[in-house]
Amino acid sequence: MILDSKIPSGPLETKWEKHIADGKLVNPANKRKYEVIIVGSGLAGASAAATLGELGYSVKCFTFHDSPRRAHSIAAQGGINAAKNYQNDGDSVYRLFYDTIKGGDFRSREANVYRLAQVSVNIIDQCVAQGVPFAREYGGLLANRSFGGAQVSRTFYARGQTGQQLLLGAYSTLSRQIGLGTVKMFPNSEMLELVLVDGHAKGIVTRNLNTGAIERHSAHAVVLATGGYGNVFNLSTYARNSNCTAAWRAYRKGATFANPCYTQIHPTCIPVSGDYQSKLTLMSESLRNDGRIWAPKKEGDRRPPNEIPEEERDYYLERKYPSFGNLAPRDISSRAAKEACDEGRGVGETGLGVYLDFKDAIERLGESVIKERYGNLFDIYKEITNENAYEVPMRIYPAVHYTMGGLWVDYNLMSNIPGLFVTGEANFSDHGANRLGASALMQGLADGYFVLPYTIPHYLAEIPRDPAPPTSHEAFSETEEEVTTRTQRLLTNGGKQTVKSFHKRLGNLMWDYCGMARNKAGLETAIQEIPKLKEEFWDDVNVPGEGSELNQSLELAGRVGDFLELGELMCRDALAREESCGGHFREEHQYEDGEALRDDENFSHVAAWEFKGDGNAPERHIENLEYEAVKMVTRSYK
């Protein structure tokens, strides 16, 4: 298989403009003749649906939520990056581009990242026009704050609820198109299979989550905007319903899955407190602007934090990375926290935690300023822990937060399956081996508002303007039969173990062997154990209820079945990548000081996996990464 990235020729700074100028167009009168399916209604999906609808395409948008407003994008707290340079502190499109490339440990596709930095400046204008209530300075200009991996302030924010406000802006534009009739919304609908006609993506098969009805939908092209797959670990900061099913169904139909082992561990999450937990809660990275992270210097020091004197505190990020301090990138900050806890200097009942302390900031700025900047985050922390973080430092520990891997796409955001486009976190293209904070919202909106609307015509203009295939086509019938067979197998299995018990066991395997630190022996163990767990799942899972009704156990069972297969692929990818880069940390490959040791000679490429059938090992393909504007160097934040 040849993975053609379709990167335009010419200087990096003009590639995107050249691509737009050279691209094929669809006549405005013809746009209404093309139907586009968009799966997902978060920032990437809602912005794409609204923009394509505004352009005149006939759009169908699917979400398993009862409303697009419930998409997981609302959970993003800290902000969105853009190279506006409002602070006049030296920011630029190139600096945002370079910070993103460096933050991803030189494992991103250069041309995609530069385009992302270019269009970032338009996103802010778009959102302000929609009424997104970004914070403002005294003089009326939009305010900015810093995030990890950057030495400038380029992050726009709306207190600690930026994702929610951005999604409301996208939802308002989507609602307008729904009202105008250019977008038809399908809530409570979960995509269970991709339909291919003559090798092209031409539709999906869904299940109505309220009635259980299996439904067919056809179109000229399909866009997946379905988010990440971090819930393969069971405990994560994702919403519990976030899953990999749409992307995994596409993978099994031939779409390659790129860099699945690239998992982001966020350093500032509320620690696990018991076996009963169903998810973890994020404390925004923005808190690290004013909060200082520390652990006791003495092993086993369990005194209350306010009783530990200053000279007995180790502000380890400030000590190890003086140039960036508490705003070191997420992968580095997470490993540093783990290292402190592994040394026996962790805090809290479990010893798996460090402190995020606002004492100095409150003394310097006043509690009212901190409350204005981060008040709702402090409220969330109080609600969960019953602790007042204005008086006692927050306890934090790393947790799974984002996945940089995803379906492989070219420069047009189209997968290797013609007609199947993938946007936002569901694709692999922009973040390399580690995402910088505040870049997820940027990518989702960039893809939906400013990239896909320019690139999808390149495909549509080359196919006939005939109506989309009828849902009576044999490809739809065969695909629906696949869905029905799989569903009935789950419902009639008659096992004794719950779906959640299998999910928890898979999560433990993934965290232990493919989590913050990985090694050859552990990954080989996981590759042996996960297929056994998968076999046990299909032999002994119990799914109560019927298919023709609301059945959340059935929903979860299908998703966990896919997680079991994806987990094995993640471990295979991690085992094959014999280097450490970003969030992929192989214990065998590190410098003496514990920093990640890349192998640019052998692994400066994207690894894209092709499904070869049940019972067969997937095939690993590569896309070499070529850098024209940057030089790959050892990443340092010291």
C-alpha positions as CSV (number, residue, x, y, z in Angstrom):
1,M,0.0,0.0,0.0
2,I,1.3,3.5,-0.9
3,L,0.3,6.2,1.5
4,D,0.1,9.3,-0.7
5,S,-0.1,12.4,1.6
6,K,-0.9,14.7,-1.4
7,I,1.2,17.4,0.1
8,P,1.4,20.3,-2.4
9,S,4.7,21.4,-3.9
10,G,6.3,24.7,-3.2
11,P,7.5,26.7,-0.1
12,L,5.8,25.7,3.2
13,E,4.3,29.2,3.6
14,T,2.4,29.0,0.3
15,K,1.4,25.3,0.1
16,W,-2.1,25.8,1.5
17,E,-2.8,28.9,-0.7
18,K,-1.5,27.0,-3.7
19,H,-3.6,23.9,-2.9
20,I,-6.7,26.1,-2.7
21,A,-6.0,27.8,-6.0
22,D,-5.2,24.5,-7.8
23,G,-8.1,22.6,-6.3
24,K,-11.3,21.7,-8.1
25,L,-14.5,23.5,-7.3
26,V,-18.2,22.5,-7.3
27,N,-20.6,25.0,-8.9
28,P,-22.9,26.5,-6.3
29,A,-25.9,25.2,-8.3
30,N,-24.4,21.7,-8.1
31,K,-23.6,21.7,-4.4
32,R,-27.2,20.9,-3.4
33,K,-26.9,17.7,-5.5
34,Y,-24.2,16.3,-3.3
35,E,-25.1,14.7,0.0
36,V,-22.5,14.5,2.8
37,I,-22.8,12.5,6.0
38,I,-21.1,13.8,9.1
39,V,-20.8,11.5,12.1
40,G,-20.2,13.5,15.3
41,S,-21.4,16.9,16.4
42,G,-18.6,18.1,18.6
43,L,-16.5,21.1,17.5
44,A,-15.1,19.3,14.4
45,G,-18.4,17.8,13.4
46,A,-20.7,20.8,14.2
47,S,-18.4,23.3,12.5
48,A,-18.1,21.1,9.4
49,A,-21.8,20.5,9.1
50,A,-22.6,24.1,9.6
51,T,-20.1,25.3,7.0
52,L,-20.9,22.7,4.4
53,G,-24.6,23.5,4.9
54,E,-23.9,27.2,4.5
55,L,-22.1,26.4,1.3
56,G,-25.1,24.7,-0.1
57,Y,-24.4,21.0,0.3
58,S,-27.1,18.6,1.5
59,V,-25.8,17.5,4.9
60,K,-26.9,14.8,7.3
61,C,-25.3,15.0,10.8
62,F,-25.4,12.1,13.3
63,T,-24.8,12.1,17.0
64,F,-25.5,9.5,19.7
65,H,-26.4,12.4,22.0
66,D,-29.9,13.8,22.4
67,S,-28.4,17.1,21.3
68,P,-25.2,18.3,19.7
69,R,-24.7,20.5,22.7
70,R,-23.8,17.4,24.8
71,A,-20.8,16.5,22.7
72,H,-17.6,15.9,24.7
73,S,-16.0,19.1,23.3
74,I,-17.8,20.9,26.1
75,A,-15.4,19.3,28.6
76,A,-12.4,21.3,27.3
77,Q,-11.6,23.9,29.9
78,G,-8.4,26.0,29.4
79,G,-8.5,27.6,26.0
80,I,-7.7,27.6,22.3
81,N,-4.5,28.5,20.6
82,A,-4.1,31.1,17.8
83,A,-1.1,33.1,16.5
84,K,-2.7,36.5,16.9
85,N,0.2,38.0,18.9
86,Y,-2.2,40.3,20.8
87,Q,0.3,40.3,23.7
88,N,3.0,41.6,21.4
89,D,5.3,39.0,23.0
90,G,6.9,37.7,19.8
91,D,4.3,35.2,18.7
92,S,3.8,34.4,15.0
93,V,2.4,31.8,12.7
94,Y,5.8,30.2,12.4
95,R,6.4,30.2,16.2
96,L,3.0,28.4,16.7
97,F,3.9,26.0,14.0
98,Y,7.4,25.3,15.5
99,D,6.0,24.9,19.0
100,T,3.5,22.4,17.8
101,I,6.1,20.4,15.8
102,K,8.5,20.4,18.7
103,G,5.8,19.6,21.2
104,G,4.9,16.6,19.1
105,D,8.5,15.5,19.3
106,F,9.0,15.9,15.6
107,R,6.5,13.2,14.7
108,S,3.9,15.4,13.0
109,R,3.3,16.0,9.3
110,E,5.0,19.4,8.7
111,A,2.6,20.7,6.0
112,N,-0.5,19.9,8.0
113,V,0.8,21.7,11.1
114,Y,1.8,24.8,9.2
115,R,-1.7,25.0,7.7
116,L,-3.1,24.6,11.2
117,A,-1.1,27.6,12.5
118,Q,-2.1,29.6,9.4
119,V,-5.8,29.2,9.8
120,S,-5.7,29.5,13.6
121,V,-5.9,33.3,13.3
122,N,-9.2,33.0,11.4
123,I,-10.8,30.8,14.0
124,I,-10.8,33.5,16.7
125,D,-12.5,36.0,14.4
126,Q,-15.1,33.4,13.4
127,C,-15.9,32.6,17.1
128,V,-16.0,36.3,18.2
129,A,-18.5,36.9,15.3
130,Q,-20.6,34.1,16.7
131,G,-20.6,35.7,20.1
132,V,-18.2,33.4,22.0
133,P,-17.5,35.3,25.3
134,F,-13.7,35.2,25.3
135,A,-12.1,36.9,28.3
136,R,-11.0,40.5,27.6
137,E,-8.3,42.8,28.9
138,Y,-9.2,46.1,30.5
139,G,-8.9,47.9,27.2
140,G,-11.3,45.6,25.4
141,L,-8.8,43.4,23.5
142,L,-9.2,39.6,23.9
143,A,-7.1,38.3,26.7
144,N,-4.5,35.5,26.4
145,R,-2.8,33.2,28.8
146,S,0.1,30.7,28.5
147,F,-0.1,26.9,28.1
148,G,2.5,24.2,28.3
149,G,5.2,24.0,25.6
150,A,5.2,27.7,24.7
151,Q,7.0,30.8,26.0
152,V,4.3,33.2,24.6
153,S,0.7,33.8,25.6
154,R,-1.4,32.7,22.7
155,T,-4.3,30.9,24.4
156,F,-7.7,32.5,24.2
157,Y,-10.2,31.4,26.9
158,A,-13.6,31.8,28.5
159,R,-12.7,31.2,32.1
160,G,-12.5,27.4,32.6
161,Q,-15.3,26.5,30.2
162,T,-13.8,27.4,26.8
163,G,-14.9,24.2,25.1
164,Q,-18.5,24.7,26.1
165,Q,-18.6,28.3,24.8
166,L,-17.0,27.3,21.5
167,L,-19.4,24.5,21.1
168,L,-22.3,26.8,21.7
169,G,-21.0,29.0,19.0
170,A,-20.7,26.1,16.6
171,Y,-24.1,24.8,17.7
172,S,-25.7,28.2,16.9
173,T,-24.4,28.1,13.3
174,L,-25.4,24.5,13.0
175,S,-28.9,25.3,14.3
176,R,-29.3,28.0,11.7
177,Q,-28.5,25.6,8.9
178,I,-30.9,23.0,10.4
179,G,-33.6,25.7,10.3
180,L,-32.8,26.6,6.7
181,G,-33.0,22.9,5.8
182,T,-29.5,22.4,4.5
183,V,-28.6,20.2,7.5
184,K,-30.7,17.4,8.8
185,M,-29.9,16.3,12.3
186,F,-30.1,12.7,13.5
187,P,-29.8,12.6,17.3
188,N,-29.6,9.4,19.4
189,S,-28.1,7.6,16.4
190,E,-24.9,5.6,16.6
191,M,-22.9,4.6,13.6
192,L,-22.3,0.9,13.7
193,E,-20.8,0.3,10.2
194,L,-19.4,2.0,7.1
195,V,-20.9,1.2,3.7
196,L,-18.6,0.9,0.7
197,V,-19.8,0.9,-2.9
198,D,-17.2,0.1,-5.5
199,G,-14.5,0.9,-2.9
200,H,-15.8,4.3,-2.1
201,A,-17.5,5.4,1.2
202,K,-21.1,5.9,0.3
203,G,-23.1,5.6,3.5
204,I,-23.4,4.3,7.1
205,V,-25.6,1.9,9.0
206,T,-26.8,3.2,12.4
207,R,-28.8,2.1,15.4
208,N,-31.5,4.4,16.8
209,L,-30.6,4.4,20.5
210,N,-34.1,5.1,21.6
211,T,-36.0,2.5,19.5
212,G,-33.2,0.1,18.6
213,A,-34.1,0.4,14.9
214,I,-31.3,-0.3,12.4
215,E,-31.2,2.3,9.7
216,R,-29.4,2.9,6.4
217,H,-28.2,6.3,5.2
218,S,-26.5,7.0,1.9
219,A,-24.4,9.9,0.7
220,H,-21.7,10.9,-1.8
221,A,-19.1,11.2,1.0
222,V,-18.8,10.4,4.7
223,V,-17.0,12.5,7.3
224,L,-16.0,11.0,10.7
225,A,-15.6,13.6,13.4
226,T,-16.0,11.2,16.3
227,G,-13.2,12.1,18.7
228,G,-10.6,10.0,20.4
229,Y,-10.4,6.5,21.8
230,G,-8.9,7.0,25.3
231,N,-11.6,5.1,27.0
232,V,-9.8,1.9,25.9
233,F,-8.1,2.5,29.3
234,N,-11.5,2.6,31.0
235,L,-10.4,5.3,33.5
236,S,-9.8,8.5,31.6
237,T,-11.0,12.1,31.4
238,Y,-13.2,11.3,28.5
239,A,-17.0,11.2,28.8
240,R,-18.0,7.6,29.5
241,N,-19.8,7.3,26.1
242,S,-16.7,8.4,24.1
243,N,-15.7,5.4,22.0
244,C,-13.8,4.1,19.0
245,T,-16.6,2.3,17.2
246,A,-17.0,4.6,14.1
247,A,-13.3,4.7,13.4
248,W,-12.8,1.0,14.2
249,R,-15.6,0.0,11.8
250,A,-13.8,2.1,9.1
251,Y,-10.5,0.4,10.0
252,R,-12.0,-3.0,9.5
253,K,-13.3,-1.9,6.1
254,G,-9.9,-0.9,4.9
255,A,-9.0,2.5,6.4
256,T,-5.5,2.5,7.9
257,F,-5.1,3.3,11.5
258,A,-2.1,5.6,12.2
259,N,0.1,5.7,15.3
260,P,-2.5,4.1,17.6
261,C,0.0,3.9,20.5
262,Y,0.3,7.7,20.8
263,T,-1.6,8.4,23.9
264,Q,-1.6,11.7,25.8
265,I,-1.4,11.6,29.6
266,H,-2.5,14.8,31.2
267,P,-0.5,15.9,34.3
268,T,-3.2,17.7,36.2
269,C,-6.1,15.4,36.9
270,I,-7.8,14.6,40.2
271,P,-6.2,11.4,41.4
272,V,-8.0,8.1,41.5
273,S,-9.7,7.7,44.9
274,G,-11.2,4.2,44.7
275,D,-12.1,1.1,42.6
276,Y,-15.6,2.4,42.3
277,Q,-14.8,5.3,39.9
278,S,-16.1,5.3,36.4
279,K,-14.0,8.3,35.1
280,L,-11.4,10.8,36.1
281,T,-11.7,14.6,36.1
282,L,-9.4,17.1,34.5
283,M,-8.1,20.2,36.2
284,S,-7.2,22.5,33.3
285,E,-3.6,23.0,32.3
286,S,-4.3,26.7,32.5
287,L,-4.1,26.4,36.3
288,R,-0.3,25.9,35.8
289,N,-0.1,29.6,34.9
290,D,-0.5,30.5,38.5
291,G,-0.3,27.2,40.4
292,R,3.1,25.8,41.4
293,I,3.6,22.0,41.3
294,W,5.6,20.3,44.1
295,A,6.1,17.2,46.1
296,P,7.8,16.7,49.5
297,K,11.5,16.2,49.3
298,K,11.5,13.5,51.9
299,E,10.3,10.0,51.0
300,G,7.1,9.0,52.9
301,D,6.4,12.6,54.1
302,R,2.6,12.5,54.7
303,R,2.2,15.6,56.7
304,P,-0.6,18.0,55.7
305,P,0.8,20.3,52.9
306,N,0.6,23.5,54.9
307,E,2.8,21.9,57.6
308,I,5.6,21.1,55.2
309,P,8.0,24.1,55.2
310,E,9.2,25.7,52.0
311,E,12.7,24.3,52.2
312,E,11.3,20.8,52.4
313,R,9.3,21.2,49.1
314,D,10.6,20.1,45.7
315,Y,9.2,22.3,42.9
316,Y,10.5,19.7,40.6
317,L,9.3,21.2,37.3
318,E,10.9,24.5,38.1
319,R,14.1,22.6,39.1
320,K,14.3,20.3,36.1
321,Y,13.0,22.6,33.4
322,P,13.8,26.2,34.4
323,S,13.1,27.7,31.0
324,F,9.4,26.5,31.0
325,G,8.9,25.5,34.7
326,N,5.4,24.6,35.5
327,L,4.4,25.1,31.9
328,A,6.5,22.2,30.6
329,P,4.7,20.1,28.0
330,R,2.2,17.5,29.2
331,D,4.2,14.3,28.5
332,I,7.3,15.7,30.3
333,S,5.2,17.0,33.2
334,S,3.3,13.7,33.5
335,R,6.5,11.6,33.7
336,A,8.0,13.9,36.2
337,A,5.0,13.5,38.5
338,K,5.2,9.7,38.1
339,E,8.9,9.8,38.9
340,A,8.3,11.7,42.1
341,C,5.6,9.2,43.2
342,D,7.7,6.2,42.2
343,E,10.4,7.6,44.5
344,G,7.9,7.4,47.4
345,R,7.3,11.2,47.5
346,G,3.7,11.0,46.4
347,V,0.9,12.6,48.5
348,G,-2.7,11.6,49.4
349,E,-4.0,8.3,50.8
350,T,-2.7,6.3,47.8
351,G,0.6,8.1,47.4
352,L,-0.3,8.7,43.7
353,G,-0.5,12.4,43.7
354,V,1.5,15.7,43.8
355,Y,0.4,19.2,44.8
356,L,-0.7,22.1,42.7
357,D,-0.4,25.1,45.0
358,F,-1.9,28.6,44.6
359,K,-0.6,30.0,47.8
360,D,2.0,32.3,46.2
361,A,-0.4,33.5,43.5
362,I,-3.1,34.3,46.0
363,E,-0.7,36.3,48.1
364,R,0.6,38.1,45.0
365,L,-2.7,38.7,43.2
366,G,-5.5,38.2,45.7
367,E,-8.0,35.4,46.0
368,S,-10.6,37.4,43.9
369,V,-8.3,37.5,40.9
370,I,-7.7,33.7,41.1
371,K,-11.4,33.2,41.5
372,E,-12.1,35.3,38.4
373,R,-9.7,33.3,36.3
374,Y,-10.3,29.8,37.5
375,G,-13.3,29.9,39.8
376,N,-15.4,27.2,38.2
377,L,-12.4,24.8,38.3
378,F,-12.0,25.3,42.0
379,D,-15.7,24.7,42.4
380,I,-15.4,21.4,40.5
381,Y,-12.5,20.4,42.6
382,K,-14.4,21.2,45.8
383,E,-17.4,19.2,44.6
384,I,-15.4,16.1,44.0
385,T,-12.8,16.2,46.8
386,N,-14.6,18.3,49.5
387,E,-11.4,20.4,49.8
388,N,-11.0,24.1,49.4
389,A,-8.1,24.7,47.0
390,Y,-7.9,28.3,48.0
391,E,-6.7,27.2,51.4
392,V,-5.1,23.7,50.7
393,P,-3.2,22.8,47.6
394,M,-4.9,20.7,45.0
395,R,-3.8,17.0,44.7
396,I,-3.2,16.0,41.1
397,Y,-1.9,13.0,39.2
398,P,-1.6,12.1,35.5
399,A,-4.4,10.5,33.6
400,V,-5.3,9.5,30.0
401,H,-6.7,12.6,28.3
402,Y,-6.3,12.5,24.5
403,T,-5.1,10.3,21.7
404,M,-2.9,11.6,19.0
405,G,-3.3,8.5,16.8
406,G,-6.3,8.0,14.6
407,L,-7.3,7.1,11.1
408,W,-4.7,8.0,8.5
409,V,-5.6,11.0,6.3
410,D,-3.9,12.8,3.5
411,Y,-3.5,16.6,3.2
412,N,-7.2,16.8,2.1
413,L,-8.2,15.0,5.3
414,M,-9.3,12.0,3.2
415,S,-8.4,8.5,4.4
416,N,-7.1,5.9,2.1
417,I,-10.7,4.9,1.4
418,P,-12.0,7.3,-1.3
419,G,-14.8,9.5,0.0
420,L,-14.1,8.8,3.7
421,F,-12.9,12.0,5.4
422,V,-11.7,12.2,9.0
423,T,-11.5,15.4,11.1
424,G,-10.5,16.5,14.6
425,E,-9.2,14.0,17.1
426,A,-10.4,11.1,15.0
427,N,-7.5,11.6,12.6
428,F,-3.8,11.4,13.3
429,S,-2.4,14.3,11.3
430,D,-1.4,17.4,13.5
431,H,-0.1,16.5,16.9
432,G,2.6,14.0,16.4
433,A,3.5,12.0,19.5
434,N,2.3,14.7,22.0
435,R,-0.4,17.4,21.7
436,L,0.2,20.8,23.2
437,G,-2.5,22.1,25.4
438,A,-5.2,24.2,23.8
439,S,-4.5,22.7,20.4
440,A,-7.4,20.2,20.3
441,L,-10.0,22.9,20.0
442,M,-7.9,24.7,17.4
443,Q,-7.6,21.5,15.2
444,G,-11.3,20.6,15.5
445,L,-12.5,24.1,14.4
446,A,-9.7,24.5,11.8
447,D,-10.7,21.2,10.2
448,G,-14.4,21.9,10.3
449,Y,-14.5,25.6,9.4
450,F,-11.5,26.2,7.2
451,V,-10.0,23.0,5.8
452,L,-12.6,20.4,4.9
453,P,-14.9,22.9,3.1
454,Y,-11.9,23.6,0.7
455,T,-10.8,20.0,0.3
456,I,-14.0,18.0,0.0
457,P,-14.8,19.6,-3.3
458,H,-11.6,18.1,-4.7
459,Y,-13.2,14.7,-4.3
460,L,-16.8,15.6,-5.1
461,A,-15.8,17.3,-8.4
462,E,-14.2,14.1,-9.6
463,I,-17.2,11.8,-9.1
464,P,-20.4,11.8,-11.1
465,R,-23.2,14.1,-10.1
466,D,-25.6,11.1,-10.0
467,P,-27.7,10.7,-6.9
468,A,-26.2,8.9,-4.0
469,P,-26.6,5.1,-4.2
470,P,-30.1,4.0,-3.0
471,T,-30.2,2.3,0.4
472,S,-31.6,-0.7,-1.3
473,H,-28.2,-1.3,-2.9
474,E,-26.8,-4.7,-2.1
475,A,-23.9,-3.1,-0.3
476,F,-26.3,-1.6,2.3
477,S,-28.1,-4.9,2.7
478,E,-24.9,-6.8,3.3
479,T,-23.7,-4.2,5.7
480,E,-26.9,-4.1,7.7
481,E,-26.7,-7.9,7.9
482,E,-23.2,-7.6,9.5
483,V,-24.6,-5.2,12.1
484,T,-27.6,-7.4,12.9
485,T,-25.5,-10.5,13.2
486,R,-23.1,-8.8,15.6
487,T,-25.9,-7.3,17.6
488,Q,-27.8,-10.6,18.0
489,R,-24.6,-12.4,18.9
490,L,-24.2,-10.0,21.9
491,L,-27.8,-10.3,22.9
492,T,-28.0,-14.1,22.8
493,N,-24.6,-14.8,24.3
494,G,-26.0,-15.8,27.6
495,G,-22.8,-15.3,29.6
496,K,-22.3,-14.5,33.2
497,Q,-20.0,-11.6,33.3
498,T,-20.9,-7.9,32.9
499,V,-19.7,-5.7,30.1
500,K,-18.2,-3.3,32.6
501,S,-16.1,-6.0,34.3
502,F,-14.4,-6.7,30.9
503,H,-13.9,-3.0,30.3
504,K,-12.2,-2.6,33.7
505,R,-9.9,-5.6,33.1
506,L,-8.9,-4.3,29.7
507,G,-8.3,-0.9,31.2
508,N,-6.0,-2.4,33.8
509,L,-4.0,-4.3,31.2
510,M,-3.6,-1.2,29.0
511,W,-2.6,1.1,31.9
512,D,-0.1,-1.4,33.3
513,Y,1.5,-2.3,30.0
514,C,0.8,0.5,27.6
515,G,0.3,3.5,29.8
516,M,2.8,6.2,30.9
517,A,5.8,3.9,30.5
518,R,6.1,0.9,28.3
519,N,8.6,-1.9,27.8
520,K,9.1,-4.9,25.5
521,A,8.2,-7.5,28.1
522,G,5.1,-5.7,29.2
523,L,3.8,-5.1,25.7
524,E,4.4,-8.7,24.7
525,T,2.4,-9.8,27.8
526,A,-0.5,-7.5,26.8
527,I,-0.4,-8.8,23.2
528,Q,-0.8,-12.3,24.7
529,E,-3.4,-11.4,27.3
530,I,-5.8,-9.1,25.4
531,P,-6.8,-11.7,22.8
532,K,-7.5,-14.1,25.7
533,L,-9.7,-11.5,27.3
534,K,-11.4,-10.9,23.9
535,E,-12.2,-14.6,23.5
536,E,-13.6,-14.7,27.1
537,F,-15.7,-11.6,26.3
538,W,-17.4,-13.2,23.3
539,D,-17.8,-16.5,25.3
540,D,-19.1,-15.2,28.6
541,V,-20.4,-11.6,28.4
542,N,-23.9,-11.0,29.5
543,V,-25.9,-8.4,27.7
544,P,-29.4,-8.1,29.2
545,G,-32.5,-6.6,27.5
546,E,-33.6,-6.5,23.8
547,G,-32.2,-4.9,20.7
548,S,-35.6,-3.3,19.9
549,E,-35.5,-0.8,22.8
550,L,-33.3,1.6,24.7
551,N,-30.4,-0.7,25.8
552,Q,-27.3,0.9,27.2
553,S,-25.8,-2.4,28.1
554,L,-25.9,-3.3,24.4
555,E,-24.4,0.0,23.4
556,L,-21.5,-0.5,25.8
557,A,-21.0,-4.1,24.8
558,G,-20.4,-3.1,21.1
559,R,-18.0,-0.4,22.1
560,V,-16.0,-2.6,24.5
561,G,-15.8,-5.3,21.9
562,D,-14.1,-2.8,19.6
563,F,-11.8,-1.5,22.4
564,L,-10.6,-5.1,22.9
565,E,-9.4,-5.2,19.3
566,L,-8.0,-1.7,19.4
567,G,-6.1,-2.3,22.6
568,E,-4.2,-5.1,21.0
569,L,-3.3,-2.9,18.0
570,M,-2.1,-0.1,20.3
571,C,0.3,-2.6,22.0
572,R,1.5,-3.9,18.7
573,D,2.2,-0.4,17.5
574,A,4.0,0.5,20.8
575,L,6.1,-2.7,20.5
576,A,7.1,-2.0,16.9
577,R,8.2,1.6,17.7
578,E,11.6,1.0,19.3
579,E,12.1,4.6,20.5
580,S,10.7,7.0,23.0
581,C,8.9,10.1,21.6
582,G,6.4,12.3,23.3
583,G,3.6,10.3,25.0
584,H,5.1,7.1,23.7
585,F,7.8,6.3,26.3
586,R,9.7,3.1,26.0
587,E,11.8,2.4,29.1
588,E,14.5,0.8,27.0
589,H,15.0,4.1,25.1
590,Q,15.9,7.0,27.4
591,Y,18.8,9.3,28.1
592,E,20.7,9.0,31.4
593,D,18.6,11.8,32.9
594,G,15.4,10.0,32.0
595,E,14.4,12.1,28.9
596,A,12.9,10.5,25.9
597,L,15.4,9.1,23.3
598,R,14.1,9.3,19.7
599,D,15.5,7.2,16.9
600,D,15.1,9.5,13.9
601,E,17.1,7.3,11.6
602,N,14.6,4.4,11.9
603,F,11.4,5.8,13.1
604,S,10.9,9.3,11.5
605,H,7.7,8.0,10.0
606,V,4.0,7.5,10.5
607,A,3.0,3.9,11.1
608,A,-0.3,3.1,9.5
609,W,-1.8,-0.3,10.2
610,E,-4.0,-2.2,7.7
611,F,-6.6,-4.7,8.8
612,K,-6.0,-8.1,7.2
613,G,-9.0,-10.1,8.6
614,D,-9.9,-11.7,11.8
615,G,-7.2,-14.0,13.1
616,N,-4.5,-12.4,11.0
617,A,-1.9,-10.0,12.1
618,P,-2.4,-6.4,10.8
619,E,0.1,-5.1,8.3
620,R,2.3,-2.1,9.1
621,H,2.8,0.6,6.4
622,I,4.8,3.7,6.8
623,E,4.7,7.3,5.5
624,N,8.1,8.9,5.8
625,L,8.1,12.3,7.5
626,E,10.0,14.9,5.6
627,Y,10.9,18.3,7.1
628,E,11.7,21.2,4.9
629,A,11.5,24.1,7.3
630,V,12.6,22.7,10.6
631,K,15.5,20.6,11.7
632,M,14.9,17.6,14.0
633,V,16.8,18.2,17.2
634,T,16.7,16.7,20.7
635,R,13.7,18.2,22.4
636,S,14.7,20.2,25.4
637,Y,12.6,22.4,27.7
638,K,15.4,23.1,30.2
